[in-house]
C-alpha cells in the first residue's frame, strides 16, 4: 500500500533486522555487509541444505586440529596435560581463522595478493568465530566461563549448540539477496528510489572495541 517493495539492510552485520522482518511485507530483501566472512555466512545460509554442510565442516575442522600431533616439553604441574594441549590447539585454531578471514576480507575487496576463501569454507570459519567468541564479536575466543556454563569445546564441537541458531537463520534467509559491498555505494545506488526502504546501522567507529 505504501509503494515500498524493497528493503535494504545496508550494514547487515548479524542480520537481526532483516531476519526479523515478515517477508511478505516486501518483494525484495537485500542484506549487505562489508566484512566478507559475515556476508559469506549469510549467503551460504540462503540455501538451507548448507546448514548440515557447514556443521560438518566445523566438526571436521576441529577434529583435524585436535588430532594433530604435537610435541610439548613444558611441565604443566598438576594440570591435565591433555586438557592444556587441547586448549592451546583450539586457541591457535581460533587465531588462525581470524587471520584467514582478514585475508579473505582483503581479497573480497580487491587485494590480489590476498587469498579469497570459497563461500562454504568462509562460512565454516565464520561460524566458529561468531559462536565461539565473546558476545559474538569475533575478536577473541571465549574458551570457558568461570561458572562452567559456557565451554568452547563442549558447545561448538560436542553439542553443536550453534547449529540450531544457523538453522533458524537459514529458514528466514531463503528470500534474502546477500551482498558483500560498501554500504555507502549501495545507498548512493538506491537513495533516490521511492520504492526502497534503506535501514542503516553502521559500525561504531572510534570505539575501543573496533
N, C-alpha and C positions, 0 to 999 in steps of 0.2 A: 504493500500500500504506500510506503514512503519512497518507493523507487530505488531503494538501495539493494543491489543484488550481489555485491562482492564485499567480503570482509577481509581485511589485511592486518595481520599481526606483524608489524614491521620489524620489531626487535623481539623475535619469538621466544628466546630463552627456553624455559622448561615447557612452554606451550599451555600454561594454566588457563589463559584467557580463551584461546581458540578451542581448546579441548572441552571447555565447559559450556560452549555455545550449543544451542539447539540448532542442528544443522539445517533444519527446514526453513530457517529464517533467511538463508542466503543461498544463492545458486552456486557461488564460488567462494571457497575459503582458501586463503593464501597465508602460509606460515613462512616467515623469513628470518634467518639467523645468520649472523656474520661468522660465528665460530663453526668451523667445518664439522667438528665432532658432533655437536648437538644437531646440526642440520642433517647430517648423515643418519643419525639415530632416528630422527623424525621421519625422514624419507624411507628408511628401511621399514619402519613400523606402519607405513601406509599399506603395507602388504601383511595381513595378519599371520600368514604362514611363516613369516620371518621371526616371529616370537620364539618358536622352537629352534630355528637355525641359530639365533643369537644366543639363546640359553645354552645350547650345545657348545657353541664357540667359547662362551665364558667358562663352562665346566672344563672343556678340553685344554684351554689355555692355562687355567690354574693348576690342573692336574699335571700338565707338562712342566710347569715351573716347580711344583712340589717334588717331582720325581727326578729333577736334575741332580746329578751327583755334585757334592761339594766337599772340600777338604778344609776343615777349620780346626786349628790347634789351640784356640783360645779356651781358657778354663772358665766355665760359667758358674763355678761354685756349686751351690745346692740346686740350681735351676735345672729343669729337664732340658738336656741338650737338644733333643728333637724338637721341642716346642720353640726354643730360641731360634734354631735354624729355620723352622717353618715361618716364624715371624719375619726374620731377616729376608727370606726369599720373597715373601709377599710384599714387603715394603719396597724391595728392589724392583719387583714387577710393577708396582704402582708408579714408581718414579720413571720407569721405562715407558709406560703408557702415556704419562704426562708429556714426556719429550717427543714421543711418536706423534701425539696429537698436535703439538706445537708445529712440527714439521708438516703434518697434514694440512694444518691451517695455512701455513705459508704457501704450500703448493696449490691449495684451492684458490688462492688469491694472486696467482701469477708468478710465484718464485720457481723458476725452472730447476733450480739446484736442490729443491726440497722434494721429498717423496710423498706422493698422493696415495693414500690408502684406498683400497676398494671399499664400497659402501658397507658391506657386511662386517669386514674387519674393523672398520672405524666404529661401527655401531656396537660391536663387541667391546672394544676398548672403552668407548664412552659409557656403556652400561656399568662397567666396573668402576670407572672414575666417578660417575654420578652417585651410584648407590653404595659406594664404599668410602665416601669422603664425608667430612664434617659438614652437615647441613647441605649436602649435595653440591658443595662449592667447587669440587674437582681440583682443589689446591693441595690437599694432603690426605693421606689415608686415615680413616678412623678405625684403628685396629681393634681396640677393645675398650668398652666403657668400664669405669670403676665398679659399677654395680653388676657387671656381667650381663646386662640385658642386651648389649649390642656387641657382636663379635664378628669381625670381617670374615674369618674362615667359616664359621658356622652359618652366618646369614647369607653369604654370597655363594659359597661352594657346596655346603651340605644341604641347607634348607632352601636355597634359591628363593629367598624372600622377595627379591626384585621382580621375579617372573610374573607374579600377579599384577604388579604395577605396570609393567610394559605391555602386558596383555590388555589391560584396561585402556592404555594409550592407543594400542593398535585397533581396538574396537571403535574408538572415537576418531581415529585419524584416517580412515579409509577414503573419505571425501576431500581430504586436505591436499593442496598442492604445496610441497615443501621446497623452499628455495634457500640457497646459500649465497647471500649477496649483501651489498651495502644498503642499509636502511634508508640513507639519505637519497641515494639514487632511486630507490623504489618509490619513495614519497614523491620525488620530482616527477616520476613517470605517471603516477595516478592522482596527484593532488587536484587537478582541475576537472576530474570526472565526478559528476553528480551521483552516479550510481555506485560509488565506492565509499566505504567507511574504513578509515585507517586508524588502527589503535597503536599508539606509540608508548612504550615503556622502556626508555633507553637505559643502558648500563649506568651505574652510579659513578661517574668519573670523579677522579681526585679523591676517592675514598681510600682508606688504608688497606682494604682487602682487595683492591683492584690490581 
